[in-house]
Amino acid sequence: CIRDRYMGMFGHQFSLRLAHGVQGYSTEASPVFIQFLDCVHQLLIQFPTHFEFNDSFLCNIARHVYSLRFGTFLMNCERERDAANSRNRTVSLWTYLNASREKYVNALYVAGDPGEDLLPNPSLLNLSLWEDLHLMWTPFKETLNMPV
């Protein structure tokens, strides 16, 4: 899949940063990819008509980063993926998500100028907790009455 290839080729060391297969403490582990997804979530909130996908799409990616159910995030680089023959031995997360593509379509999306710059407002007043991800396992999260 083209997304698998480009995500791996852009240089993010998924296995190292996610500590997949690491025994004990890793000083290299970091939630940087989840932070990236959170940034995309904040953009989706501030610009709801600019993205073809919805928040559920992002949540599923974030959830499966750690699920080890898919081979998409198991290796650090293209060379490791090729050596492990991971494309033939594992299922791609993108294949799984594309099978239910209609669930991830943003109903508010309006096709616009693809070269248009988005200028998000970084004020704390415009940022919010990604409740669907960070409170995913909280029972009755709707009744928490959290301040905005």
N, C-alpha and C positions, 0 to 999 in steps of 0.2 A: 504494500500500500504506500502511496506517495507520502502520506502524512507520517507513517512510521519512519520512512527513510529520512525525511527532512527533520523530524524531531530528534532523531539520533545524530544526524549529521551536524546539527547546530551546536553540538558540543556539550550538552548537559549530561553529566555522568550520573544517570539515574541510580544505578546500583550502589555507587559510593555515597551519594547524597541521601538516599532512602535507607541505607544500611541493610539492604537485602543480602542475606547470607553472611552478615558480619556477626561474629561471636564476641560478646563482651561490649565494651564501650568504644564508640568510634568518634574521633575528633573531627572527622570529615562529614559526618551526618548533618543534614541541614534541611529544613522544610522549605527551601527556596522555591521549589516547583509549586507547592501549595500556596506560597505567598504570591507567586506569579498568577495562579488561578484566582486568588482573592482580588488581585488588581484588576483582572478582567471582569470579575463579578462587580467591582465598584464602577467600572466603565459601563457595564450593562445597566446598572441602576441609574447612572447619570445620563446615559444615552440609550434609552430603551428601544428606539426605532432604528438604531444603527447596526444591530447584530442579528444575523439569521437564526442563531441558536438561542435557547432560553437558559435559565438558571439551572434547571434540572440536568441539562447537558454537562455543565461545569461541575455540578455536584457528583455526577456519576464518574467523571474523570477523576476528581479528587478522591472519591471513595476507592476506586480501583487502583490508584497509585500504590496503595498499601495492601490490596487484597491478594496479590500474587496469583490471581485467577487468569491473568493474561500476560503474554510475553512482552508486551509493549514497553514496560518499564523495568525489565530485568537486567539489562546490560548497560555498560558504560559507553560503548562506542560501536560503530559499524563493524569494525574488525572482530570484536567479541561476539556480536550477533551472528556474523558469518561463520565464525569458528564453532559456535554452539548450534548452528543450523536452526536458530530460534524461529525463523519465519515458517519453517516446515514442522516444527515440533510444538509450537504454541499457537494459540488463537490471538489475533490482534484485537485490542480493545475497540479499534475503529470499526472492524467488521461487526462486532457485537452491537455497537451503538447505531451503525447504519441500518441494521436489521429492524430497528424500531425508530427510524428517523423522524416519523411524524410526531412522536412524543417530544422531540427536542426542537421543534420549529417555534420560533418566536412570532406569535400572532401580531405583535406590534411592529415588526420589521417593515421598513419602507426602503426599497432600493434607492440609493442615492449616488452621489459622486464618489467613486472608490478612492479618489485622491484627496478627499476632504479631510482636513486635520481635525481631530477631536481635541478640544482643550478642556480637560476635566478640571473641576474646582477641587483642589486638595485640602480645603478647609475641613477640620474635624467635623463641622456641622453637616458636611456633605458626604461623610463616610459612615458606613454602618457595619455592624457585626453581621457576618454572613451566617445568619441563623440556620438556614437549611443545611449547612455543612457542620458548623460548630455546635449546634444544639440538636443534631440529628438523632441522638440517642436519649435526649431528655424527654421523659414522659410528660405529656400535657404542656409542651413548650408554649402553646398558644395562651395559656393562663398565667404565664410568668410576669406579665405586665412590666417588661423591661423598658427603661427610658431610652429614647431615641438619641 
